[in-house]
Amino acid sequence: MERDPDMKHFRLIVCSLLLILVWCVATPAQDDPSVPPVPPPNVHPFDTFGKLSWEDEQAHLDNFAVALLNTPDWIGQIIIYAGRKSCAGAAQVRGMRMKRYLVKRRDIEWNRVIWRDAGHLEEPYVVLWLSQKDYLLPLPISRSETLATKDAQLINCKTKKQRRKKR
């Protein structure tokens, strides 16, 4: 059964707005002096994408890097979902590759980029967020919508051994 990509984006936006609404309702009253004031999170979803070529992924990361450079007091959070059928550790490998690209190629400080493995969906999916430094964002797609690990087909993909180039 093929899903409409626009519907996926709509569901992601609705889930994100609901999470923000729940967070606002769950925040303790600010009138109580024993509770320290909690500033609003100022969370901005920046971009989403699925399975892309590395060149296309770099284009998304380049735009993300520009936004991070323009907001020096904010951090970038990369939330990665592996697909139903994926290599073991695929989300971790993708997250480390994306962070390494932003740090080494786009000169973003290493402590301004966080990546998180969020589980499995039917297809691989990445969400890029901008947020204030003190906030770890809730996952944009609820755990009930992600696949259980037992439902995912983890493949033991062998990586190519990289040979050192002779100098």
C-alpha positions in Angstrom: 0.0 0.0 0.0 1.5 3.3 -1.1 1.2 6.3 1.2 0.8 9.9 0.0 4.0 11.8 0.9 2.0 15.0 1.6 -0.1 13.1 4.1 3.1 12.0 5.9 4.2 15.7 6.2 0.8 16.7 7.4 0.8 14.0 10.1 4.3 15.1 11.2 3.2 18.7 11.5 0.0 17.8 13.4 2.0 15.5 15.7 4.6 18.3 16.3 1.9 20.8 17.1 0.2 18.4 19.5 3.4 17.7 21.3 4.0 21.5 21.7 0.5 21.9 23.0 0.9 19.1 25.5 4.1 20.6 26.7 2.5 24.0 27.2 -0.4 22.5 29.2 2.0 20.3 31.3 4.2 23.2 32.2 3.8 24.1 35.9 2.1 27.4 36.9 4.6 30.3 36.9 3.0 32.0 39.9 4.4 29.5 42.4 7.7 31.0 43.6 9.1 27.5 44.5 9.0 26.6 40.8 11.7 28.2 38.7 10.3 30.0 35.6 10.5 28.0 32.4 11.0 30.0 29.3 9.1 29.0 26.2 11.1 26.5 24.2 11.3 28.4 20.9 11.4 25.2 18.9 11.5 25.5 15.1 11.2 22.5 12.8 13.5 23.3 10.0 13.4 20.5 7.4 12.3 16.9 6.9 13.3 14.4 4.3 13.3 10.7 3.6 15.7 8.5 1.7 17.9 10.7 -0.5 21.2 10.4 -2.3 24.2 11.7 -0.2 24.4 14.7 -2.6 20.8 15.7 -2.0 21.2 15.1 1.8 24.2 17.5 1.7 22.0 20.2 0.2 19.6 19.9 3.1 22.4 20.0 5.5 24.0 23.0 3.9 20.7 24.9 4.4 20.6 23.7 8.0 24.2 24.9 8.5 23.4 28.4 7.2 20.5 28.6 9.7 22.7 27.4 12.5 25.4 30.0 11.6 22.7 32.7 11.6 21.5 31.7 15.1 24.7 31.3 17.1 22.9 30.8 20.4 20.7 27.9 19.1 21.5 24.2 18.4 20.6 21.8 15.7 18.9 18.6 16.5 18.8 15.8 14.0 16.2 13.1 14.6 16.6 10.0 12.5 14.2 7.1 11.9 15.5 4.0 10.1 13.2 2.2 7.7 11.4 -1.1 8.3 14.0 -3.0 6.4 17.4 -1.4 7.2 20.9 -2.3 8.2 21.6 -2.8 11.9 22.8 0.6 13.2 21.7 2.5 10.0 20.3 5.5 12.0 23.5 5.8 14.1 25.7 5.7 11.0 23.5 8.3 9.3 23.4 10.5 12.3 27.2 10.4 12.8 27.8 11.1 9.1 25.4 14.1 9.1 27.0 15.5 12.3 30.5 15.0 10.9 29.6 16.8 7.7 28.2 19.8 9.6 31.2 20.0 11.9 34.0 19.3 9.5 32.7 20.7 6.2 30.4 23.5 7.4 32.3 24.6 10.5 29.5 24.2 13.0 30.8 23.7 16.6 30.6 20.0 17.6 28.5 20.8 20.7 25.8 22.6 18.6 24.7 19.5 16.8 22.8 16.6 18.4 21.6 13.5 16.6 19.1 11.0 18.0 18.1 7.5 16.8 14.3 7.6 17.1 13.5 4.1 16.0 11.9 2.7 12.9 9.2 3.8 10.4 8.1 2.2 7.2 10.6 4.3 5.3 13.8 6.1 6.5 13.0 9.7 7.7 15.0 12.6 9.1 13.7 15.7 10.9 16.0 18.7 11.4 15.2 21.1 14.2 16.5 24.4 15.5 16.1 24.9 19.3 17.5 26.8 22.2 20.5 25.1 23.8 18.8 23.9 27.0 16.0 21.9 25.3 16.1 18.3 24.2 13.1 18.0 21.9 10.4 15.4 22.2 10.3 13.0 19.3 8.1 14.5 16.5 6.5 11.1 15.8 5.0 9.3 18.8 6.4 5.9 19.9 2.9 4.4 19.1 3.4 5.4 15.4 6.9 3.9 15.1 7.5 0.3 14.5 8.5 -2.0 17.3 12.1 -3.3 17.0 10.7 -6.8 16.5 8.7 -5.6 13.5 11.7 -4.1 11.8 13.9 -6.3 9.5 17.4 -5.6 10.5 19.9 -6.7 8.0 23.5 -7.4 8.8 25.1 -5.2 6.2 28.8 -5.6 5.8 30.7 -2.4 5.4 33.6 -2.1 3.1 37.0 -2.0 4.8 38.6 1.3 4.0 42.1 1.1 3.0 44.5 3.8 3.9 45.9 5.6 0.9 49.6 5.4 0.4 51.3 8.7 0.7 
